Amino acid sequence: MRLKLTIGLFFALSAALVPSFGAQAAPRLAQGGDREIRVSVSASGGIAPSFESDRPLLLAPSWDWAASLSFRSRDWIVVRAGLGNFWTGDSAYDSYLFSYRGFQGATLSLETGYRLPLGGLKLELLAGAALSVSKYTATSLVTAFPSAVADIRLILPWAFTLFGAEDGRLELGVPLAFEWRASAATIEAGLSLGASIPLGKRSSK
């Protein structure tokens, strides 16, 4: 609950900064042409199979909430920093009735990538690394582990205004992650739906 509240406060604070920071940043962003700072939130669901050398791949469900702040220069997404809250359930059982215990926690990520035009849409391809801290279900055991992450995002063409910021966008995505967790590894793949608003583009209404 605290992690979800943290993400909510992150987005609320970013939105509150639009009038102050955005007003100062707008002239600089306009002078730079296609430069943009954007805040986004998203939710995703998918599967998270785990495996190790002497055990088969065992599937588990996963859910994720995330907020991010990104800087784009033309079509290059220079950096996207994200804070996420994830939940992964217990896995399926193998033939020996072994199952991986579920875990939940928080993730801090850094990614970079490129934006491609796709008709009236835009396709973003990102990759990077993350560090997660998690607790196993029904235990007090806390662990930290690194991940390789990637994200395929489709930016929809319909714009909206939110918190006075123009050019808000809906985003569909395919988040991917490979997690090195102690003796086991977990692969996460899912579908996400998100929304983003730029800093520095204010509505005149």
MOVENRA-V757744 format. One record per helix or strand. SS is the DSSP state (H for helix, E for strand). FROM is the first residue (numbers start at 1). TO is the last residue. Records with the same first field share a line. If there is no record, write none. Layout:
SS=FROM-TO + FROM-TO
This chain:
H=2-31
E=35-52 + 55-58 + 61-73 + 76-88 + 103-118 + 121-136 + 142-162 + 165-181 + 184-199 + 202-202
